[in-house]
Amino acid sequence: MWKNIIAILLLFGLTLGCTSNEHAQSQNSTLLLEFDKAAREGLLERWYPLVLDTINGGYFSNISYDFQVGDKSEKMIVTQARHLWTASMASEKVPSMKEEYLKYAHHGYEYLRDFMWDTVNGGFYNLVTSDGTPILNFGNEKTAYGNSFAIYGLSMYYAASENEEALNLAKSTFNWLENHSHDSIHKGYFQSLNVNGTPIERRKGFPSISDVGYKDQNSSIHLLEAFTTLYKVWPDEILEERIKELLTLIRDTITNEKDYMNLFFEKDWKPVTFVESPKDSISKHYFLDHVSFGHDVETAYLMLEASHVLGNWEFDETLKKGKKMVDHSLRNGWDNQVGGFYDGGYYFKNEESITIVNDDKNWWSQAEGLNSLLLMHHYFPNDSLNYYEHFNTLWKYTNDYLMDKKHGGWYEWGLDKRPETELNRKGHIWKGAYHNYRALVNCKEMLETQENRKK
């Protein structure tokens, strides 16, 4: 009798296993189709070639909610380089449109080369007018952040096109940062630079709400991102040293003992904090001092990517810290009602738990969340936090509250918190298609890898 019962249970287990696997495969297949459609129809076909400025060069920045080109405003190196990266990546991921996307990318590359690069002092200008004239506002002439994205876009364009001139320009940008922005004493990079490349250090009496003169996590993580991409096509020894330096700095210094990143720092990496200030005044310094859940989730991925490119250098330690950063964001910055990562929190003095001080949900945090949650599921499929369940919840949230089914593209803020964003611009100098396109591509590739392993 017991043998019969055991046989029945084993048969039931096998049948249940097969059913579970079949369900997972079916779910993955559905997700693959959804990600592919969202990447191509929802993003690429809406943005390109619409944003190409065929008169002055480069890419338009202002795009209306219904994808009409708006005012011909200034152009920022970050936006221009991100479009260059996106078009270059699209040429690799959409083989049937490879030549078209390479043309869109080359269009952007020429603008970086001819208008945004300073032929006298070197480095890329941060802002230019619509016709390409440099805008030299104090503290914003050139930035490490902006030049990092130039390297990122140029490196991706070289990988797609094999244009040696583009690679040489990426190398020149790295060397310019090495000579002007890199801090040989305290390590890392100065963010704000004069037009001649001299770092701008914070001055006494300068308004505390300004970031001019500070070092910061945002430029650091994107320098790591850019150097990692450049290293794939140019495995230079000094570049390798800088990747290791940045990875270690971000993981062990910028990320604190509570497993989130401080945002701004003095030049010796002492964190900028206003925790001793009264609560009602801390909000005035939100830009400089809060917990940014989106950046923490994004950085977990960027650190692992850098480690992998270096042959899994200190991978276990990096994965451990990356997991802690994602876990902190899930436990403290996740909306348990409808899903999504909040914009910011704060650990007030003498309070153990975090307070959500900004419950809005921006588009780029959710995009990076999709990528990192699926990545954590890959490494920790049986973790108690159930990354895959959170990933599915976030994908549903993205579909329901961020993706514009009528006009295409993503809203800047989740409609559950900010419904007015439905009529806001889809594009401006801080918003294009880079975060969400990369996330969709990465998620699609991870799902395809899972599918192939099951075959």
Secondary structure, DSSP 4 states (H G I P E B T S, - for coil): -HHHHHHHHHHHHHHHHHHHHHHHHHHHHHHHHHHHHHHIIIIIHHHTTTTB-TTT-SB---B-TTS-B-----EEHHHHHHHHHHHHHHHHH-GGGHHHHHHHHHHHHHHIIIIIB-TTT-SB-SEE-TTS-B---TT-SEEHHHHHHHHHHHHHHHHHH--HHHHHHHHHHHHHHHHHTB-TTT-SB-SEE-TTS-B----TT--TT--TT-EEHHHHHHHHHHHHHHHHH---HHHHHHHHHHHHHIIIIIB-TTSSB--EE-TT-PBP--TTS-HHHHGGGTTTSSB-HHHHHHHHHHHHHHHHHTTSTTHHHHHHHHHHHHHHHHHHHB-TTT--B-SEEE--TT-SS-EEEE---BHHHHHHHHHHHHHHHHH-TT-TT-HHHHHHHHHHHHHHHTB-TTT-SB-SB-TTT-GGGGGS-SBBTTBSSHHHHHHHHHHHHHHHHHHHHH-
